[in-house]
Amino acid sequence: MGAPEDMDGARTWHKHEKTVFGRLGESPEQEDRDLFKTYGGPVEVEIVPGFHRSGRYLFLARAFFETDKEIVCVFSGRRALDTGPLARTLQAMESVAAQRAAAQRRPPPPKDAVRLSVQIKGAWQHQYYSDDDGEEVKIFQLVVARWGFTDLQGQAHQFGESPAFEVRAQRRVKSRILQHREIDAVPRQRAVGPAEG
């Protein structure tokens, strides 16, 4: 896979990542306790090309929920190792859209117009970042546990695993975005192979 692409815009929120993001835990349970205070889904989002990868253990993707609510999908720790197919599909979609536009003698479409539907199970949270004017802006993040999508060839992909510990009901904070449908997901075994950079 080629060099990762940084997210569009002059946003600085990814410079203020919490220390629990982008690291591998001592064990799956310890890693997941740091990441998931709640767990639910599935929820459908539309991820757009343009993403940020920080090291091997953090992958951040811009997405839209309910068509117009911009969010960030956070793939952290061991789950970030499985984001290669998602990144390649996003890059292929952007390339196809640019080729079609060129064939019709039009400029390439904006990144936000190229969207991949992804089903995600995980946890909502929010974080603040400073915009270009120094104003503090709140953005919702979806910390991803499991995800599935269909690529350009029509092949379905499913990755990730449910949290490695039981998330207690009393710790499930109600979300203003997430529909309240809890699920029991069966972990998917990741194939052993060379790690992606």
Kinemage of the C-alpha trace (Angstrom):
@kinemage 1
@onewidth
@group {chain A} dominant
@subgroup {mainchain}
@vectorlist {calphas} color= white
{ca met a 1} P 0.000 0.000 0.000
{ca gly a 2} L 1.269 3.446 -0.873
{ca ala a 3} L 1.850 6.359 1.393
{ca pro a 4} L -1.215 7.203 3.471
{ca glu a 5} L -3.234 10.228 2.546
{ca asp a 6} L -3.904 12.950 5.094
{ca met a 7} L -7.420 14.193 5.656
{ca asp a 8} L -8.537 17.266 3.755
{ca gly a 9} L -8.935 20.629 5.409
{ca ala a 10} L -6.843 22.472 7.932
{ca arg a 11} L -8.406 20.784 10.916
{ca thr a 12} L -6.126 20.166 13.837
{ca trp a 13} L -8.266 17.774 15.884
{ca his a 14} L -6.139 14.735 15.005
{ca lys a 15} L -3.172 16.384 16.716
{ca his a 16} L -5.041 16.145 20.010
{ca glu a 17} L -5.604 12.375 20.008
{ca lys a 18} L -6.206 10.805 23.383
{ca thr a 19} L -3.354 8.616 24.522
{ca val a 20} L -5.591 5.515 24.399
{ca phe a 21} L -5.794 5.910 20.627
{ca gly a 22} L -3.136 4.531 18.371
{ca arg a 23} L -1.521 2.028 20.681
{ca leu a 24} L -1.684 -1.697 21.175
{ca gly a 25} L -2.854 -2.744 24.626
{ca glu a 26} L -1.057 -5.246 26.826
{ca ser a 27} L -3.993 -7.565 26.115
{ca pro a 28} L -7.151 -7.261 23.966
{ca glu a 29} L -9.212 -6.813 27.138
{ca gln a 30} L -7.034 -3.998 28.473
{ca glu a 31} L -6.977 -2.287 25.073
{ca asp a 32} L -10.758 -2.494 24.736
{ca arg a 33} L -11.428 -1.249 28.285
{ca asp a 34} L -9.591 1.932 27.299
{ca leu a 35} L -11.581 2.292 24.066
{ca phe a 36} L -15.155 1.155 24.763
{ca lys a 37} L -17.212 2.609 27.584
{ca thr a 38} L -20.313 1.711 25.555
{ca tyr a 39} L -20.945 -0.702 22.697
{ca gly a 40} L -23.790 -0.829 20.212
{ca gly a 41} L -24.897 -0.819 16.642
{ca pro a 42} L -24.854 -1.606 13.864
{ca val a 43} L -25.013 1.921 12.490
{ca glu a 44} L -24.556 2.849 8.836
{ca val a 45} L -22.146 5.624 7.929
{ca glu a 46} L -20.724 6.836 4.619
{ca ile a 47} L -16.930 7.068 4.675
{ca val a 48} L -15.300 9.431 2.180
{ca pro a 49} L -11.820 9.334 0.605
{ca gly a 50} L -9.130 11.204 2.480
{ca phe a 51} L -7.951 9.616 5.693
{ca his a 52} L -5.189 9.943 8.255
{ca arg a 53} L -2.972 7.114 9.440
{ca ser a 54} L -0.722 7.689 12.431
{ca gly a 55} L 1.764 4.860 12.778
{ca arg a 56} L 0.473 1.294 12.555
{ca tyr a 57} L -2.144 1.509 15.262
{ca leu a 58} L -4.361 4.483 14.406
{ca phe a 59} L -6.511 5.036 11.314
{ca leu a 60} L -8.954 7.962 11.190
{ca ala a 61} L -11.568 8.298 8.450
{ca arg a 62} L -13.996 11.131 7.733
{ca ala a 63} L -17.574 9.996 7.373
{ca phe a 64} L -21.162 11.178 7.299
{ca phe a 65} L -24.001 9.879 9.443
{ca glu a 66} L -27.594 10.345 8.341
{ca thr a 67} L -26.320 11.998 5.128
{ca asp a 68} L -25.143 15.325 6.556
{ca lys a 69} L -23.707 14.861 10.061
{ca glu a 70} L -19.917 14.824 9.701
{ca ile a 71} L -18.152 12.439 12.057
{ca val a 72} L -14.775 10.733 12.406
{ca cys a 73} L -14.428 6.948 12.489
{ca val a 74} L -11.572 5.852 14.765
{ca phe a 75} L -9.887 2.496 14.125
{ca ser a 76} L -7.403 2.015 16.942
{ca gly a 77} L -4.967 -0.595 18.204
{ca arg a 78} L -5.173 -4.067 16.663
{ca arg a 79} L -8.208 -3.066 14.582
{ca ala a 80} L -6.174 -0.461 12.670
{ca leu a 81} L -4.088 -3.318 11.246
{ca asp a 82} L -7.146 -4.514 9.289
{ca thr a 83} L -7.963 -1.197 7.567
{ca gly a 84} L -5.931 -1.868 4.411
{ca pro a 85} L -8.899 -3.179 2.354
{ca leu a 86} L -11.031 -0.215 3.437
{ca ala a 87} L -8.295 2.280 2.486
{ca arg a 88} L -7.744 0.604 -0.888
{ca thr a 89} L -11.470 0.614 -1.651
{ca leu a 90} L -11.726 4.325 -0.841
{ca gln a 91} L -8.726 5.096 -3.055
{ca ala a 92} L -10.187 2.987 -5.895
{ca met a 93} L -13.549 4.761 -5.617
{ca glu a 94} L -11.860 8.152 -5.806
{ca ser a 95} L -9.832 7.044 -8.839
{ca val a 96} L -12.905 5.689 -10.667
{ca ala a 97} L -14.835 8.905 -9.969
{ca ala a 98} L -11.929 10.991 -11.328
{ca gln a 99} L -11.654 8.825 -14.462
{ca arg a 100} L -15.379 9.109 -15.157
{ca ala a 101} L -15.242 12.872 -14.715
{ca ala a 102} L -12.231 13.140 -17.051
{ca ala a 103} L -14.022 11.053 -19.701
{ca gln a 104} L -16.890 13.533 -19.538
{ca arg a 105} L -14.494 16.510 -19.529
{ca arg a 106} L -15.586 17.585 -16.074
{ca pro a 107} L -13.498 18.339 -12.985
{ca pro a 108} L -13.203 15.479 -10.493
{ca pro a 109} L -15.973 15.414 -7.891
{ca pro a 110} L -15.226 16.662 -4.376
{ca lys a 111} L -14.185 13.972 -1.889
{ca asp a 112} L -17.403 14.410 0.082
{ca ala a 113} L -19.399 13.336 -2.991
{ca val a 114} L -17.608 9.955 -3.155
{ca arg a 115} L -19.042 7.851 -0.323
{ca leu a 116} L -18.679 4.236 0.769
{ca ser a 117} L -21.466 2.784 2.887
{ca val a 118} L -20.011 0.997 5.922
{ca gln a 119} L -21.849 -0.826 8.718
{ca ile a 120} L -20.150 -0.205 12.068
{ca lys a 121} L -20.509 -1.549 15.598
{ca gly a 122} L -18.726 0.477 18.234
{ca ala a 123} L -19.011 3.384 20.648
{ca trp a 124} L -19.819 7.068 20.225
{ca gln a 125} L -17.876 9.843 21.908
{ca his a 126} L -17.027 13.427 21.125
{ca gln a 127} L -13.876 15.511 21.062
{ca tyr a 128} L -13.061 19.174 20.574
{ca tyr a 129} L -10.690 20.702 18.044
{ca ser a 130} L -9.738 24.238 17.010
{ca asp a 131} L -10.801 25.438 13.575
{ca asp a 132} L -8.867 27.898 11.373
{ca asp a 133} L -10.266 30.854 13.343
{ca gly a 134} L -9.274 29.369 16.698
{ca glu a 135} L -12.866 28.540 17.572
{ca glu a 136} L -13.460 25.334 19.528
{ca val a 137} L -15.652 22.898 17.587
{ca lys a 138} L -17.153 19.638 18.844
{ca ile a 139} L -17.009 16.648 16.514
{ca phe a 140} L -18.484 13.219 17.085
{ca gln a 141} L -16.230 10.198 16.841
{ca leu a 142} L -17.315 6.615 16.290
{ca val a 143} L -14.752 4.282 17.871
{ca val a 144} L -14.950 1.201 15.665
{ca ala a 145} L -15.045 -2.362 16.993
{ca arg a 146} L -16.435 -4.200 13.942
{ca trp a 147} L -17.107 -3.018 10.397
{ca gly a 148} L -18.359 -4.348 7.097
{ca phe a 149} L -18.627 -2.996 3.548
{ca thr a 150} L -18.925 -4.111 -0.070
{ca asp a 151} L -16.043 -3.274 -2.430
{ca leu a 152} L -16.213 -2.182 -6.076
{ca gln a 153} L -16.218 -5.801 -7.256
{ca gly a 154} L -19.286 -6.540 -5.118
{ca gln a 155} L -17.347 -8.593 -2.575
{ca ala a 156} L -18.476 -8.248 1.035
{ca his a 157} L -15.814 -7.674 3.697
{ca gln a 158} L -16.143 -7.882 7.474
{ca phe a 159} L -13.426 -7.023 9.983
{ca gly a 160} L -12.844 -6.366 13.662
{ca glu a 161} L -14.241 -7.968 16.778
{ca ser a 162} L -16.569 -7.107 19.620
{ca pro a 163} L -14.971 -5.753 22.820
{ca ala a 164} L -12.950 -8.392 24.658
{ca phe a 165} L -14.867 -7.756 27.881
{ca glu a 166} L -18.521 -7.521 28.822
{ca val a 167} L -19.714 -3.925 28.639
{ca arg a 168} L -22.092 -3.460 31.561
{ca ala a 169} L -25.534 -2.041 30.833
{ca gln a 170} L -25.259 0.653 33.509
{ca arg a 171} L -22.102 1.967 31.812
{ca arg a 172} L -23.820 2.379 28.430
{ca val a 173} L -24.211 6.109 28.093
{ca lys a 174} L -27.166 7.203 25.971
{ca ser a 175} L -26.090 8.784 22.723
{ca arg a 176} L -27.801 11.582 20.863
{ca ile a 177} L -26.851 9.898 17.594
{ca leu a 178} L -26.667 6.146 18.056
{ca gln a 179} L -29.879 4.161 17.778
{ca his a 180} L -30.279 2.057 20.937
{ca arg a 181} L -29.955 -1.477 19.642
{ca glu a 182} L -27.334 -3.525 21.448
{ca ile a 183} L -25.865 -6.510 19.674
{ca asp a 184} L -23.767 -9.534 20.499
{ca ala a 185} L -21.106 -9.784 17.816
{ca val a 186} L -19.021 -12.872 17.231
{ca pro a 187} L -15.313 -11.983 16.966
{ca arg a 188} L -13.729 -12.573 13.557
{ca gln a 189} L -10.338 -14.245 13.538
{ca arg a 190} L -7.765 -12.144 11.705
{ca ala a 191} L -5.640 -14.078 9.243
{ca val a 192} L -2.000 -14.218 10.202
{ca gly a 193} L 0.112 -12.490 7.577
{ca pro a 194} L 2.598 -9.693 7.058
{ca ala a 195} L 1.609 -6.537 8.891
{ca glu a 196} L 0.653 -3.547 6.795
{ca gly a 197} L 2.502 -0.291 7.372
